[in-house]
Amino acid sequence: MTILFKDLLDHSALLKAVADMGYETPTPVQVASIPVALTGQDLCVCAQTGSGKTAAFLLPALARISQQRSTQSGNGMRVLVLVPTRELALQIEKNAQSYGQYFKWLRTISLVGGTSYGLQTRMLSKPIDLVIATPGRLLDHMRQGRIDFARLEILILDEADRMLDMGFVDDIRQITAKMPKNRQTLLFSATMDGVVGKLAKSITHQAKRIDIERNEEHGKIDEQLYYCDDIRHKKRLLNYFLRDIAIDQAIIFTSTKIMCEDLTDELYQQGYPAYCLHGDMPQSWRNRTLRDLHRGKIKILVATDVAARGIDAERITHVFNFDLPRNAEDYVHRIGRTGRAGKNGIAISLADVRENILVHKIERYIERQLLEFEIEGMASTRRKKHIKPKNQQKSPKRNNFNQSRKNKSIKSKKSR
Ligand code: AMP
């Protein structure tokens, strides 16, 4: 039997908003989380980006604050969502406004870096319903005495693992120490291992644990690995792929801001309509870039990991790992920018022959081997020195990267 949103939520305004969004049926994380969250119980949910987790916490939170009045006076927020990056915060706030579009009274605010303190302070001077914040900026406001947690009913941590990776663990502990003990806590993370598990235990109370299988709703992502001899070889390969006419929109990931800018400039000079996105750019500029990406005005975006978090553009057909991510989890986040909304995508990783260790790290994390490919006439000449001639099982031969390009063919080399 298909479960519908109306089986999970008895709330006409929210159901109408969900229908307006075009959602037909709830995703597994929504089916599992919404009923429990509505009871007020704490939750620890293992779910990936793209699983629909935002609605899984926002819908029950909005249902609660719309159905019950706050018993406390003051200006403090009733719901707080802590997130690792400003992009994710803005994305969540946008979702909250969509889900809460029939609540005329709903006041939301994102407390993130890159926007003025003045505006945030003004917003905080009136009763607020929902705050989405990065831990650093929230702490800044707390230190200035602008945050009152007396009315806080629900604390949500989204991408908790990522927040810890970014070094926010102490900030989160400081923040939660000031909160009412009787709040509800909903923690979402791609993993509950190690430090995240410990943090989850310490800030939740009798939480129900929910594990959602890796996202099946995602379109198929074709992952390809190419070895390169050096940076020049890498750039030649990238150039080869970018000439592919099947690219609708592409994100090229670099590990550093400098590389992000240099590569964008280089691509631009070669005639590619490339734009740059990294954390040192002014926020207004980043917002405009993201808006243009969503509107399909940007074909090629060169980005760093943090800046590209939360990008949810359906037309991204290709993700390139120009630099391999240092952190294996970032690989999953990066390739998840394509294959959105059930569409298929291609994720191409360009690895320097000396970066075997990083490839293994990723493979261990994703629990499968990356298929290695090469372009005829452009294969790495130094790679063979690094290959151990074991497990020579052949993978199916690929004919073309793109049907339209017949001059050079791509071969899958072997699964190592
Ligand atoms: P999230 O994991 O929250 O970032 O959601 C990933 C994408 O799925 C977003 O584009 C959401 O708008 C979309 N989404 C969330 N819930 C549903 C649903 N029940 N049906 C269809 N799309 C959804």
Boltz pocket constraint, residues with backbone or C-beta under 6 A from the ligand:
constraints:
  - pocket:
      binder: B
      contacts: [[A, 22], [A, 23], [A, 24], [A, 25], [A, 26], [A, 27], [A, 30], [A, 48], [A, 49], [A, 50], [A, 51], [A, 52], [A, 53], [A, 54], [A, 55], [A, 312]]
      max_distance: 6.0
